[in-house]
Amino acid sequence: MHPGGTAQEAHRDYHLGFMTAEQAAGFPVHMHLLSPLLTLQGAVAHCDMPVASGPTQLLPFSQAYPAGYITFRQPEFRAAFAASAVQVPLDKGDALYFNPALFHAAGENRTQDVERMANLMQVSSPMGRSLEKLDQLAMAKAIYPHLGQVSGLEQVAAIAAAAEGYPFPTNLDTDPPVGGLAPESDQALLQRAVATDLSVDAVNDALDAAAAKRG
């Protein structure tokens, strides 16, 4: 963060924190409770960070609020964050770890000469893995030509059953988020393709390109 850099808005992080409020609302309550248990946020300071340089702002105990993945974007919650968030200065080499559901935001760099730099880390649970590996790319390609034969919830169910609905893990250098906090999933790609009547060849090319970006 360069001198004069502005602060982030208060937010939560991966997994549900990378979704819109509408997307997060589609997940059952137990997923909102379990998502914070699947990862741990971390940062190591690469330079001294006085408070004026904008080290991460944190709202203590906010990770305990069950509805936070839906509400953190609401103006009243961001106002509460602005009023009560805390910051601590960090020395070079200091490490800071916190629950991803903690409301947090990078602070404003009000200095003239501190180039704030930290190495951000995310520690993921090894238990958050599927049992089987399916060729969902081939499945997505196979069903697309037939999606016009169904509609409504049947179409949604067909896409959900065949295509990958999660855009991670990915290489964020080659697959950056566009228009949101996460790249487009294959399910979202198929939904967009159906809505815009993309050709089979165009969809196959788009699915291949997305897979290549994810590495």
C-alpha positions in Angstrom: 0.0 0.0 0.0 1.6 3.2 -1.2 1.5 6.5 0.8 -1.9 8.1 0.4 -3.6 4.7 -0.4 -7.2 4.6 0.7 -8.7 2.1 3.1 -10.7 -1.0 2.1 -14.3 -1.4 3.0 -15.0 -3.8 5.9 -15.4 -7.4 4.7 -15.1 -11.1 5.5 -13.0 -13.4 3.4 -13.0 -16.8 1.7 -15.1 -18.9 1.3 -18.5 -17.2 1.6 -16.9 -13.7 1.9 -16.0 -13.9 -1.8 -19.6 -14.1 -2.8 -22.3 -11.5 -3.2 -24.9 -11.2 -0.4 -27.4 -12.9 -2.7 -25.1 -15.8 -3.5 -24.2 -16.3 0.2 -27.9 -16.2 1.1 -28.4 -19.3 -1.1 -26.3 -21.4 1.3 -27.9 -23.0 4.4 -27.2 -21.7 7.9 -24.8 -24.5 8.8 -22.5 -23.4 5.9 -22.3 -19.9 7.3 -21.3 -21.4 10.7 -18.7 -23.8 9.2 -17.1 -21.6 6.6 -15.0 -19.7 9.1 -13.6 -23.0 10.4 -12.1 -24.0 7.0 -9.4 -21.4 6.7 -7.2 -19.1 8.8 -6.0 -15.7 7.6 -2.5 -14.6 8.1 -0.1 -11.8 7.3 3.6 -11.2 7.9 4.8 -7.6 8.0 7.7 -6.9 5.5 8.3 -3.5 7.0 7.5 -1.5 10.2 3.9 -0.5 10.1 2.9 2.4 12.4 -0.9 2.9 12.7 -0.6 5.9 10.4 0.5 3.5 7.6 -2.8 1.6 7.8 -2.2 -1.9 9.2 -5.3 -4.1 9.1 -8.4 -2.8 10.9 -10.2 -5.4 12.9 -13.6 -5.5 14.7 -13.1 -7.8 17.7 -15.6 -10.7 18.1 -17.4 -9.9 14.9 -16.5 -13.4 13.7 -19.1 -14.7 16.1 -22.0 -13.0 14.3 -23.7 -15.7 12.3 -25.3 -13.4 9.6 -22.1 -11.6 8.9 -21.6 -13.0 5.4 -24.8 -11.4 4.3 -24.7 -8.2 6.3 -21.1 -7.0 6.1 -21.8 -4.9 3.0 -24.8 -3.1 4.6 -24.2 0.6 5.4 -25.1 0.3 9.1 -22.6 -2.5 9.6 -19.8 -0.7 7.8 -20.6 2.4 10.0 -20.4 0.2 13.1 -17.0 -1.1 11.8 -15.7 2.4 11.2 -16.7 3.4 14.8 -15.3 0.4 16.6 -12.5 -1.2 14.6 -9.1 -1.4 16.2 -5.5 -1.3 14.7 -2.2 -2.3 16.2 1.2 -1.2 14.9 3.4 -4.0 13.5 7.1 -4.3 13.4 9.0 -5.9 10.5 8.6 -9.6 10.9 5.5 -9.5 13.1 2.7 -12.0 12.1 -1.0 -11.4 12.5 -3.5 -14.3 12.2 -7.2 -14.1 12.5 -10.5 -15.8 11.7 -11.6 -15.1 8.1 -15.1 -14.2 9.4 -13.6 -11.3 11.5 -14.8 -8.0 9.9 -11.5 -6.5 8.7 -10.1 -4.0 6.2 -6.8 -2.7 5.2 -6.4 0.8 6.6 -5.6 4.1 5.0 -1.9 4.9 4.5 -1.7 8.4 5.8 2.1 8.6 5.8 4.3 10.3 3.2 7.1 7.7 3.1 6.0 4.2 4.3 5.4 1.7 1.5 3.3 -0.7 3.5 4.0 -4.3 2.5 2.9 -7.6 3.9 2.8 -11.2 2.8 -0.8 -12.4 3.0 -1.4 -16.1 3.7 -4.4 -18.4 3.9 -4.1 -21.7 5.7 -6.8 -24.1 4.4 -8.1 -27.2 6.2 -7.0 -30.4 4.7 -10.4 -31.8 5.5 -12.1 -29.5 3.0 -11.6 -31.9 0.0 -14.0 -33.9 -2.0 -13.8 -37.7 -2.0 -13.9 -38.2 -5.8 -12.5 -36.3 -8.7 -15.0 -36.1 -11.5 -14.4 -34.8 -15.0 -16.8 -31.9 -14.6 -15.4 -30.0 -17.6 -16.4 -32.9 -19.9 -19.8 -33.1 -18.2 -20.4 -29.4 -18.6 -19.6 -29.6 -22.3 -21.9 -32.7 -22.7 -25.0 -31.2 -21.1 -24.9 -27.7 -22.7 -26.4 -28.6 -26.1 -29.4 -30.1 -24.2 -30.1 -27.4 -21.7 -32.6 -25.8 -24.0 -34.8 -28.9 -23.5 -35.5 -28.0 -19.9 -36.2 -24.8 -18.0 -36.6 -23.3 -14.6 -35.5 -25.3 -11.7 -34.8 -28.4 -13.8 -32.2 -26.4 -15.8 -30.7 -25.0 -12.7 -30.5 -28.5 -11.2 -28.9 -30.0 -14.4 -26.2 -27.3 -14.4 -25.6 -27.7 -10.7 -25.2 -31.5 -11.0 -22.8 -31.4 -13.9 -20.7 -28.3 -13.8 -18.2 -27.0 -11.2 -19.9 -24.4 -9.1 -16.8 -23.3 -7.2 -14.1 -21.1 -8.9 -11.3 -22.1 -6.6 -8.6 -23.1 -6.3 -7.3 -21.0 -9.1 -4.3 -18.9 -10.1 -5.5 -15.3 -9.4 -2.7 -13.9 -11.6 -4.1 -15.5 -14.7 -7.7 -15.8 -13.5 -8.5 -12.6 -11.7 -12.1 -11.7 -10.5 -14.1 -9.7 -13.0 -17.1 -7.8 -11.8 -17.0 -9.3 -8.3 -14.7 -10.9 -5.7 -14.3 -14.3 -7.4 -13.7 -15.5 -11.0 -16.7 -16.9 -12.9 -17.4 -20.5 -12.1 -18.3 -23.1 -14.8 -21.9 -23.1 -13.5 -22.1 -19.4 -13.8 -20.6 -19.6 -17.3 -23.2 -22.1 -18.4 -26.0 -20.0 -16.9 -24.7 -17.0 -18.8 -24.4 -19.0 -22.0 -28.0 -20.2 -21.8 -29.2 -16.7 -21.2 -27.3 -15.3 -24.1 -27.7 -18.3 -26.4 -24.0 -18.9 -27.0 -23.0 -21.5 -29.5 -21.7 -24.9 -28.4 -18.3 -24.1 -29.9 -18.1 -20.7 -28.0 -19.1 -22.4 -24.7 -16.5 -25.2 -25.2 -13.8 -22.6 -25.9 -14.8 -20.6 -22.9 -14.8 -23.6 -20.6 -11.4 -24.6 -21.9 -10.0 -21.1 -21.4 -11.3 -21.0 -17.9 -9.7 -24.4 -17.1 -6.4 -23.2 -18.5 -6.5 -20.0 -16.4 -7.0 -22.1 -13.2 -3.9 -24.0 -14.1 
